[in-house]
Amino acid sequence: MFLKNTWYVACTLDEIDGKPLGRKICNEAMVFFRGENGEVSALEDFCPHRGAPLSLGFVREGQLVCGYHGLTVGHDGRCAKMIGQRVGGFPAVRRYPSVERHGFIWVWPGDAAKANAAKIPHLEWAESEQWAYGGGLYHIGCDYRLMIDNLMDLTHETYVHASSIGQDEIEEAPPVTSAEGDSVVTSRHMENIMPPPFWAGALRANGLDGDVPCDRWQICRFTPPSHVMIEVGVAHAGKGGYHAAPEHKAGSIVVDFITPETDTSIWYFWGMARNYRPQDAELTAAIRKGQGQIFAEDQDMLEAQQRNLLTYPERRLLKLNIDSGGVQSRKVLDRLIAAERATEPEQV
């Protein structure tokens, strides 16, 4: 149950460096590769000859060659050639709209006629030299909505991430949730607290004392179909908190692109963007390593949660005020999915 007429992050640029990539997105098997002139193409991962996955082939002169019998397919999905055979009448392979932007390959799994690249979100941190970004990819066995729930309620940090970013003050600070059109925002502000290990280190990396009381913030923003951007950071107490001048704080944006693979699995593109010491590659690598370890803890919990939900499908889940961000995000998704399905042509 997910939106189809929308843009999802499909892969990173290095994943299609000189080779095709097979990836299932929204239950659609796709193959990604660079065609002629370096243009990115996304096709159905199905050879029209004998049904082999085209992703098991290779790229030659900007065309995709099936690794089974050598049928060659162009970037437009049309069958181009096969040694000793006539393939001009073969049906074309379905082509999905795809765009290279912000360091990612984006794909539109729905109606190609409705695809509009202008709807890909603008990401200032991906375009500006004043920002640095480091991230990675996890394959996680859970419903994509469980990950949205996880990111829109950071109470779990106190328990799941106790040794890095968790602290008791998180659950003691009530979240505030609001809806802004199709977006949902959940915010937490904590004042005059000691920074947890991760943020104490971030302060020191920014040339600040990491062992003094701070004001901390977490502002989680969900946007359809499944993106969550979280503004996080700490500032020395009494300097303005979230609005403190740069010389008094260390802040970042936690980047979360959640791409459904199936009903119970996702491709999770995670990362962190920061606007202090953006040229420091060693700092970027250190933050990436630390954040990767944090998200690995989420993976274990989410996959165990999904197994439980599949084992006990009749059990109802309880809702508390801390769940408001996830609940409101699901309401937005339910409304948009229902509207999308209402416009689909009837299947005869």
Secondary structure by P-SEA (a helix, b strand, c coil): ccccccccccccccccccbbbbbbcccbbbbbbbcccbbbbbccccccccccccccccccccbbbbcccccccccccccccccccccccccccccccccccccbbbbbcccccccccccccccccccccccccccccccccccaaaaaaaaaccccccccccccccccccccbbbbbbbcccbbbbbbbbccccccaaaaaaaaaaccccccbbbbbbbbbbcccbbbbbbcccccccccccccccccbbbbbbbbbbbbccccccccccccccccccccaaaaaaaaaaaaaaaaaaaaaaaaaaaaaaacccbbbbbcccaaaaaaaaaaaaaaaaaaaaaccccc
